[in-house]
Amino acid sequence: MPRDATLLWALRSPCAFACPHCYFGTIEEHKQAPPTEIGLLSHLSRNDLPPRVLKAFARTLAGSTIERVVIAGGEPLDWPATLEVIELVKEAGCEVVIATNGVPLTRPQVAERLIALGVDGVSVSLDSADAQTNDRLRPSRSGRFGYGDVLGGIRALLDARGTRHAPRVGIYTVVMRERPQEITNMGHLADQLGVDYYVPQPISLTPDHPLFEELTHRREDVSAVAEQLDRLYDEQGRLALPDPSYARHFVSAISTQESGHVTDCFGGARLFFVQPDGSVWDCPSDRRIAATAPERRRTIRDGDARTLFATRPACTDCSLFSRDCVNMWPLALDMPRLLKEETVR
Ligand SMILES: C[S@@+](CC[C@H](N)C(=O)[O-])C[C@H]1O[C@@H](n2cnc3c(N)ncnc32)[C@H](O)[C@@H]1O
């Protein structure tokens, strides 16, 4: 069996940030009305699996089709058990990439532990090159952390890594309709900081989200975004970016709210998604999750990666293409390119 699939593993639900656009929703809304629909996430989740179950599953990744595990959340690095899970995933022979808000990297020893564990990539989220704007878009719950800490975390990791190859360090930016210029501004900041890769992603909100009108791209925004993406790829320098075809998917996804059509989808073939409660999906697309038949619902609880991800019938006729899918593209297809060693900077 080829080992060529990526697992996006949302390990833990809690997060010290309260980004109002987050896929996990907001604590305020969930205190009043906890989500009940299948597949919906919450930072307040009471169903996160305990470390014993997560670790038992991690051990089964050896000999499975999973080549790479992207550990996200919630915030994975605020939870000590994450380091134990990472250790087991590495022992199982998988690459590990961590998606983090960056603040935990400022704590003593976190960067050193990630390096010692052989983590392959650390993707840090930052949504604006301007401190005030970023902290408005990505406020911390306590108000005590923000842009300066995130940059401090990135610098701490780069310093601790020194001239070593790994982990590669990257920035992920959610691009919102009011700020197309962030696409290149963040590229310049990433370059100045000396990070290795950069991925701008389109915001993805459902039409009933309170911020949908304000933040979601409309047809009239497309040309400004396309121009910014062209400039980013023209000026790229040594910063690794997703394959240039990604820019086309980005533009095509924000051009419509309708579901598009994909003839050869990686979801369920080269990409899988595991939620903090252990649910396994072909990919995190809300449209795809909603379309999953009840008899196809699976869990990692007492599950074995060698069987869970063994049969992988590629979906050759998906009519659910959306902005969500664009956000998965670099995870499913571009990680080798983003993690590749360029000249040490
Ligand atoms: C949910 S976070 C979890 C990992 C970690 N706590 C972090 O801040 O990166 C994973 C990524 O999803 C992005 N994200 C969250 N909500 C989004 C949305 N509605 N549309 C697009 N990206 C989103 C975040 O900005 C972040 O880059």
The ligand as a MOL file (V3000), in Angstrom:
LIG
                    3D

  0  0  0     0  0            999 V3000
M  V30 BEGIN CTAB
M  V30 COUNTS 27 29 0 0 0
M  V30 BEGIN ATOM
M  V30 1 C -8.5460 26.4730 13.5350 0
M  V30 2 S -6.8220 26.8840 13.5450 0 CHG=1
M  V30 3 C -6.1860 25.6760 14.6660 0
M  V30 4 C -4.7040 25.7000 14.8580 0
M  V30 5 C -4.1060 26.8290 15.6960 0
M  V30 6 N -4.7940 27.0910 16.9090 0
M  V30 7 C -3.9340 28.0870 14.8650 0
M  V30 8 O -4.3170 29.1680 15.3420 0
M  V30 9 O -3.3960 27.9980 13.7790 0 CHG=-1
M  V30 10 C -6.2340 26.2950 11.9640 0
M  V30 11 C -6.2350 27.3140 10.8510 0
M  V30 12 O -7.5520 27.5140 10.3830 0
M  V30 13 C -7.6940 28.8740 10.0680 0
M  V30 14 N -9.1230 29.2080 10.0550 0
M  V30 15 C -9.9620 29.2440 11.1120 0
M  V30 16 N -11.2010 29.6120 10.7340 0
M  V30 17 C -11.1530 29.8060 9.3880 0
M  V30 18 C -12.1220 30.1790 8.4100 0
M  V30 19 N -13.3790 30.4330 8.7400 0
M  V30 20 N -11.7340 30.2640 7.1120 0
M  V30 21 C -10.4430 30.0000 6.7600 0
M  V30 22 N -9.4860 29.6240 7.6450 0
M  V30 23 C -9.8330 29.5370 8.9400 0
M  V30 24 C -6.8930 29.5480 11.1660 0
M  V30 25 O -6.5950 30.8980 10.8750 0
M  V30 26 C -5.6760 28.6590 11.2190 0
M  V30 27 O -4.7290 29.0700 10.2630 0
M  V30 END ATOM
M  V30 BEGIN BOND
M  V30 1 1 1 2
M  V30 2 1 2 3
M  V30 3 1 2 10
M  V30 4 1 3 4
M  V30 5 1 4 5
M  V30 6 1 5 6
M  V30 7 1 5 7
M  V30 8 2 7 8
M  V30 9 1 7 9
M  V30 10 1 10 11
M  V30 11 1 11 12
M  V30 12 1 11 26
M  V30 13 1 12 13
M  V30 14 1 13 14
M  V30 15 1 13 24
M  V30 16 1 14 15
M  V30 17 1 14 23
M  V30 18 2 15 16
M  V30 19 1 16 17
M  V30 20 1 17 18
M  V30 21 2 17 23
M  V30 22 1 18 19
M  V30 23 2 18 20
M  V30 24 1 20 21
M  V30 25 2 21 22
M  V30 26 1 22 23
M  V30 27 1 24 25
M  V30 28 1 24 26
M  V30 29 1 26 27
M  V30 END BOND
M  V30 END CTAB
M  END
